[in-house]
Amino acid sequence: MKQQYDLIVAGGGMSGVAAAVAAGRKGLKVLLVEQSSMLGGLGTSGLMTMIMASNYWFYGIGKEIIDGLIAEGKARLIDDYPVKDYRRIPFDAESMKLALDEIVLKSGAELMLYTKIIGVEQENGCLTRLVLAGPTGNFSVEGKIFVDATGDAMLAFYAGEPIELGDESGNTQAPTMTAYYAGVDFERYEEFLKTYEDGPAIPKVNMIHDLIPKAVEDGVVSVEDLHHPGIFRISPCFNVGVMNAGHVYGADCLSPEGLTDATVKGRRMAAEYLNFYRKYIPGFEKAYLTNTGSYLGLRETRRVVGKYVTTFEDKSTYRKFDDAIMRFDGGAVSDVHASSPDKKAYQNYYNLFSQREGLREDDYATLPYRSLLPQNTKNLLIAGRCVSADRKVQGQIRIMGYCFMMGEAAGLAAALAIAENKLPGEINVSKLQVELKRNGVETR
Ligand SMILES: Cc1cc2nc3c(=O)[nH]c(=O)nc-3n(C[C@H](O)[C@H](O)[C@H](O)COP(=O)(O)OP(=O)(O)OC[C@H]3O[C@@H](n4cnc5c(N)ncnc54)[C@H](O)[C@@H]3O)c2cc1C
């Protein structure tokens, strides 16, 4: 294996995949390092098997992958999401894993699974090497440019970049264990939901608000978590549903002890919710739990405080930055989940989520290139859910459609920098916008 790369992408989630593919297609020597056995990050190992994307502002490599899966019948498009102009595209994790392996390898990027990044080496304000731990022990690889697509901002953290965590008190949004349940009679379930159609919220929410307190009283579930989104069918052919099985409140998602505890609790909750559905909901009598995510669903951990922190004000004033690298819907919801299960925290969540009246849903905000650049490390780019944005913006652009687009921009920026022998902060962003447009990504 070559030991020196033009670009090393850390983390093989949706943002890392797009970065590696974009740069690989441009002829760079790319290495994509992933600690688990698969690509896709939370989208596969976390079982978040539903692309959420705006009708208008989702383009590029991510769309290419999803369109391919839809064409093969391995994902499908549902246009009935209660948030206007949003699409849900459920896919199955196995098809996605295959598609991601293929697109990465075809791009020419090298893929290294089962390898954890455990440190960085630095010189003159640049990263020089990543220290890796793999099945043969520890070793290092040398790169010219690096993309941090680890979700947890691992490279930025190792490099000593400024970081923010959660709210003002450091509380992060509660994580969720996601689970697949098979043997569901969806027709009867849908029929049952119709009895909850009256009221301001969607039937699933009304149902949960009615039944969860009762289930707690009956000892069926242990936490009165009113914020439970219900179950979604992942395939039209099979009776399998995916569920974000509650929230693990108070979890510390950046320590081994905290992650262990939260994962154990998350799995327990997935089993509890099976009991809940079996007991109260028609259609679930014969349902069973087939698998939980091999990785806990982390909504947020570290956010890099980069050269520019994109804010809720930027989003809600539909700001069009000169150095924009992607568009996102200014009028869409900010999905900042509560850190605790109390009713006030849920109400705060709900108020922010529903804060859409009067917003121009057909207009867009933009993410500036500077939000991909950390403050100090000159050859590092950030992509995905740890990008430099405030919580409310992170609560929106962490969905997979946007993670793909951030990764693609980072990969193309690296390609421009290598071609012109520059650092990422020195490239001409207009040229990046032209490259993005060539890939179908509208930026301004
Ligand atoms: C409960 C829940 C429900 C969600 N629902 C949806 C939804 O319906 N639709 C939607 O579009 N989005 C949804 N999301 C959001 C979305 O799934 C994630 O935000 C997105 O997938 C993040 O992508 P990413 O590439 O930034 O990071 P990740 O998916 O977290 O990928 C990071 C990758 O880096 C690897 N990595 C980390 N550290 C290291 C290291 N030290 N060494 C090597 N590799 C490392 C990880 O193993 C992982 O593969 C949901 C999220 C959660 C938690």
The ligand as a Tripos MOL2 file, in Angstrom:
@<TRIPOS>MOLECULE
LIG
   53    58     1     0     0
SMALL
NO_CHARGES

@<TRIPOS>ATOM
      1 C1        -31.4750    8.7690   15.8180 C.3       1 LIG1
      2 C2        -31.0830    9.4710   14.5600 C.ar      1 LIG1
      3 C3        -31.9820    9.5320   13.5100 C.ar      1 LIG1
      4 C4        -31.6210   10.1400   12.3230 C.ar      1 LIG1
      5 N1        -32.5230   10.1520   11.3100 N.ar      1 LIG1
      6 C5        -32.1550   10.6470   10.1070 C.ar      1 LIG1
      7 C6        -33.0400   10.5570    9.0120 C.ar      1 LIG1
      8 O1        -34.1510   10.0380    9.1180 O.2       1 LIG1
      9 N2        -32.6190   11.0500    7.8200 N.ar      1 LIG1
     10 C7        -31.3900   11.6410    7.6690 C.ar      1 LIG1
     11 O2        -31.0530   12.0190    6.5420 O.2       1 LIG1
     12 N3        -30.5500   11.7610    8.7030 N.ar      1 LIG1
     13 C8        -30.8980   11.2680    9.9180 C.ar      1 LIG1
     14 N4        -30.0420   11.3590   10.9770 N.ar      1 LIG1
     15 C9        -28.7700   12.0970   10.8320 C.3       1 LIG1
     16 C10       -27.7080   11.3380   10.0730 C.3       1 LIG1
     17 O3        -27.8750    9.9450   10.1570 O.3       1 LIG1
     18 C11       -26.2840   11.6820   10.5640 C.3       1 LIG1
     19 O4        -26.1820   12.9780   11.0750 O.3       1 LIG1
     20 C12       -25.3200   11.5420    9.3850 C.3       1 LIG1
     21 O5        -25.4290   10.2340    8.8800 O.3       1 LIG1
     22 C13       -23.9170   11.8860    9.8410 C.3       1 LIG1
     23 O6        -23.0010   11.6160    8.7990 O.3       1 LIG1
     24 P1        -21.4870   11.9750    8.9940 P.3       1 LIG1
     25 O7        -20.7940   11.4790    7.7840 O.co2     1 LIG1
     26 O8        -21.2980   13.3810    9.3710 O.co2     1 LIG1
     27 O9        -21.0100   11.1550   10.3090 O.3       1 LIG1
     28 P2        -21.1870    9.6390   10.7420 P.3       1 LIG1
     29 O10       -22.3170    8.9820   10.0760 O.co2     1 LIG1
     30 O11       -21.1740    9.6790   12.2270 O.co2     1 LIG1
     31 O12       -19.8580    8.9460   10.2040 O.3       1 LIG1
     32 C14       -18.6300    9.1010   10.8410 C.3       1 LIG1
     33 C15       -17.7750    7.8940   10.5250 C.3       1 LIG1
     34 O13       -16.4760    8.1140   11.0700 O.3       1 LIG1
     35 C16       -16.0280    6.9270   11.6850 C.3       1 LIG1
     36 N5        -15.0780    7.3070   12.7250 N.ar      1 LIG1
     37 C17       -15.3050    8.0620   13.8310 C.ar      1 LIG1
     38 N6        -14.1940    8.1680   14.5640 N.ar      1 LIG1
     39 C18       -13.2390    7.4720   13.9180 C.ar      1 LIG1
     40 C19       -11.8760    7.2020   14.1960 C.ar      1 LIG1
     41 N7        -11.2620    7.6800   15.2790 N.pl3     1 LIG1
     42 N8        -11.1880    6.4270   13.3190 N.ar      1 LIG1
     43 C20       -11.7920    5.9340   12.1860 C.ar      1 LIG1
     44 N9        -13.0870    6.1550   11.8940 N.ar      1 LIG1
     45 C21       -13.7900    6.9150   12.7410 C.ar      1 LIG1
     46 C22       -17.2910    6.2990   12.2600 C.3       1 LIG1
     47 O14       -17.1230    4.9090   12.4720 O.3       1 LIG1
     48 C23       -18.3080    6.6160   11.1700 C.3       1 LIG1
     49 O15       -18.4010    5.6110   10.2140 O.3       1 LIG1
     50 C24       -30.3590   10.7430   12.1910 C.ar      1 LIG1
     51 C25       -29.4470   10.6770   13.2410 C.ar      1 LIG1
     52 C26       -29.7930   10.0430   14.4140 C.ar      1 LIG1
     53 C27       -28.7850    9.9490   15.5250 C.3       1 LIG1
@<TRIPOS>BOND
     1     1     2 1
     2     2     3 ar
     3     2    52 ar
     4     3     4 ar
     5     4     5 ar
     6     4    50 ar
     7     5     6 ar
     8     6     7 ar
     9     6    13 1
    10     7     8 2
    11     7     9 ar
    12     9    10 ar
    13    10    11 2
    14    10    12 ar
    15    12    13 ar
    16    13    14 ar
    17    14    15 1
    18    14    50 ar
    19    15    16 1
    20    16    17 1
    21    16    18 1
    22    18    19 1
    23    18    20 1
    24    20    21 1
    25    20    22 1
    26    22    23 1
    27    23    24 1
    28    24    25 2
    29    24    26 1
    30    24    27 1
    31    27    28 1
    32    28    29 2
    33    28    30 1
    34    28    31 1
    35    31    32 1
    36    32    33 1
    37    33    34 1
    38    33    48 1
    39    34    35 1
    40    35    36 1
    41    35    46 1
    42    36    37 ar
    43    36    45 ar
    44    37    38 ar
    45    38    39 ar
    46    39    40 ar
    47    39    45 ar
    48    40    41 1
    49    40    42 ar
    50    42    43 ar
    51    43    44 ar
    52    44    45 ar
    53    46    47 1
    54    46    48 1
    55    48    49 1
    56    50    51 ar
    57    51    52 ar
    58    52    53 1
@<TRIPOS>SUBSTRUCTURE
     1 LIG1         1 GROUP 0 **** ****
